[in-house]
Amino acid sequence: MDGRGPYGLACVNCAKGKVKCVAMGNGEGCQRCHRLKKPCEPSQGIRKRESQNFNNPLMEEIDAKLDSVLELLQSAHLSPAPQPLLPQFFHRTPTPKLSGSSSSQANSTPTPQLPPATIPYEIPGDRDAEEALNLFRGRMLRLCPFVYLPPNLTPQQMQRERPFLFETMLAVTTRSIQEKIARGKEFKKALATAMVVENESSIDLLLGILTYVAWGYDQHVNRQSTLSRLMEMAVSIVHCLHLNKPAPSQANTLTLFGGSHSWPKIHYSTINPLEEKRAVLGCFLLASVISSYFEEMEPMRWTPMIEGYLKVVEENYEWSGDTALAAHVRLQLLAQRARQFRDEQETPISVPFFLKSFRPQLEVVRNALPSGAKKDDWILGHLHYVELAVHETAYSAQDAAPAPVGTVAPSVSPIGPDAIGCMWHSLQAIRSWWEVFHRYQTEDITLFTMFQWIQFARALVTLFRLSTHPAPDWDHEAVRKSTDILKIMDHVEWRLEQLCPDNNEAFPDDIFARLQFLARAMRAWTQMQFEGRGTQTDPEPEAEPEPQPQPQPQPTWEQMGGGPLVEGVQPVQIWNAPPNTIHVQPLQFPVQYNDPGWANGLVLPSQSPTAGMQF
C-alpha cells in the first residue's frame, strides 16, 4: 500500500471508521479491509479544505475598514509632529504625551486614534493646557484648596504624575455647555471603569472626583445631578486607603487560613505627605456640603485621624490655601455637628437650648481664624453661611412637621418670640452674606464652586421664605423693606449678564448665559408670587439703556435695598393675620432641586435652554 505510514496515512475505510490501520505483510492493503473483503484505497496526505467565499459584501466592508485603520497608523507613525492629547480620560493603554514630555517614547506602541469627526469637543494643545493649568492653579483653587500645585509644575508633568486630575482639570475649565456635557460623560465612564471594573483606589482618582464635584457644574448642565453618588465614591476611596482611620492590626477575614494575618500594607506618598491630608479634608468639606444640600447621602464621619490631619495642615502649611482649607473645614464641621445634633433628637428641642450650645462654638471658631482669613471674602462668606445654618437649624428643630409648599394651611398660629429672634438672626446672616457677594468681582463668579452655589441658593431661598412667612407675629413687610429680594435678584441677573458673550445667538453655548436666563425666569416667578400673596411690590423699572462698551458701575448695597446691619434682634411689629388661603412657607423646608421638573413652574419660553438646570 503505497504511501501508507505509521501515523496519519490510514486507508479511506479505516479513516472513515476512525480505527487503526495495520498494513498486511505482503503490502496488499490493510488487515481490516482484507477481513471485511473491501477494497483498500490509500487516503490523501493533505486534507481537503472547504473553499471560502471571499465575495461576501460584509468581508469586503471589514477589509476596507482595516485598510483605513492601517493608513491612519502609518500616517501617525511617519508624522514628526507630536501626538495630540487623547480625547478620552486616562486609560491603561499607552497615552500620548504633550510635547516637551521628558518620558521616552522610543519603545512605546502607537495607540489607535479615533477619527477627528467622532470627537465631541476640540482636543487641547500645549498652549490650551498651559492656560487651563494657570487658571486652575492661580484662581480656582483659592476657593476650595484641597490640592497644592507648585508654580513650577508643567502640564506635561501633571499629565504624567496625575493623569486623572489633569483630564478633570480640562473638563472644568471650559465654559462651553456641550463640551462640559461631553467631558463629563467621559469622566464618569473612566471613573466607573477604574473603580468598579478595575477596583482601583488612589489619590489621583480622589482629587479628580473632588475637582469635578467642585467645578464640574454637573447640577447646572444635566437634568439630574449625580454629585451625591460621586461624593460617595470619593468617600469610599478614603475608606479603602484607610485615610480616615488606621487599618486594623489583624484581619478577621478568611485570608487568615492562607497565612495572611493583617490588611495589605498601603504605601503612602513620601514626596509630599500633606497631599493625602489635604485630599481627605477636602473630601470631608464637600461631602458635608453636598449631603446637607441634596439630602441624598450621609456626611463623612469626623474621626480623630482627620482631626490630626487638620492640625498638621494648620501647623505645617505650604501655601495660603492650607490656612483657607483649615478655616473652611472648621466652619463646616460646626454646621454639620449642629445638623446632626438636631437629627439625633427624637423629640423637638427648645430653640434657646440649641442656640446656647452652638452659638459659643461659632464664636470660638470665629475668634480662632487667622488675621488673614478674617479679611478673606471667601472665608467670610462661609462664616455667614454657617451662622445662617445654625440659626435656621435651630428654628427647624422646633418645627417638627412643616407643611409642604403649595398646600392650604387650615390655620396660622403665632410662632413665638424664640423663633422670631432666630429668624431675625437668620436675616442678619443673609444680609451679611449678600454684602460679601456684592464685594466679589464679576469675574469671580466664573470661579464659583458647588460650595458657593449652595451658599447662594440657601441665602436666596431662605430670604424668600422670610419675605413670605405668614405667621401673625412675623413682619414680612419689614423684611422686604430691609432686604428687598427682587432688587437682589436684579443685581444677580446684572452680574451674570456682564459675563455673557456678545453674540447674536438666542441660546449661546455658554454656561453663564444660561444661568443669566434662568435667573431672569426666577425673578419673574418671584414677582408673581408676591403679587399673588398681595405683598407690596415695587413698580416695574424702566427699560435699561443700551449697554455701553465701557464697564458699567456696580450698584451699591444701599441701591440694592440694603440698610445698615443691625446687631441683635430687631423689634417686631405685629400685623393682622392673613386669610387661610395663604400657603404656609416654613423657614426650613427642603427644596427638591434634584427634581428634574422643578423648573417647569418658572416663566420660561418654549424650547427653553434651562430645562433641568439647577442652582
Secondary structure, 3 states (H helix, E strand, C coil): CCCCCCCCCCEHHHHHHCCCCCECCCCCCEHHHHHHCCCCCECCCCCCCCCCCCCCHHHHHHHHHHHHHHHHHHHHHHCCCCCCCCCCCCCCCCCCCCCCCCCCCCCCCCCCCCCHHHCCCCCCCHHHHHHHHHHHHHCHHHCCCCCCCCCCCCHHHHHHHCHHHHHHHHHHCCCCHHHHHHHHHHHHHHHHHHHHHCCCCCHHHHHHHHHHHHHCCHHHHCCCCCHHHHHHHHHHHHHHCCCCCCCCCCCCCHHHHHCCCCCCCCCCCCCCCHHHHHHHHHHHHHHHHHHHHHCCCCCCCCCHHHHHHHHHHHHCCCCHHHHHHHHHHHHHHHHHHHHHHHHHCCCCCCHHHHHHHHHHHHHHHHHHCCCCHHHCHHHHHHHHHHHHHHHHHHHHHHCCCCCCCCCECCCCCCCCHHHHHHHHHHHHHHHHHHHHHHHCCHHHHHHCCHHHHHHHHHHHHHHHHHHHCCCCCCCHHHHHHHCCHHHHHHHHHHHHHHHCCCCCCCCCCCHHHHHHHHHHHHHHHHHHHHHHHCCCCCCCCCCCCCCCCCCCCCCCCCCCCCCCCCCCCCCCCCCCCCCCCCECCCCCCCCCCCCCCHHHHCCCCCCCCCCCCCC
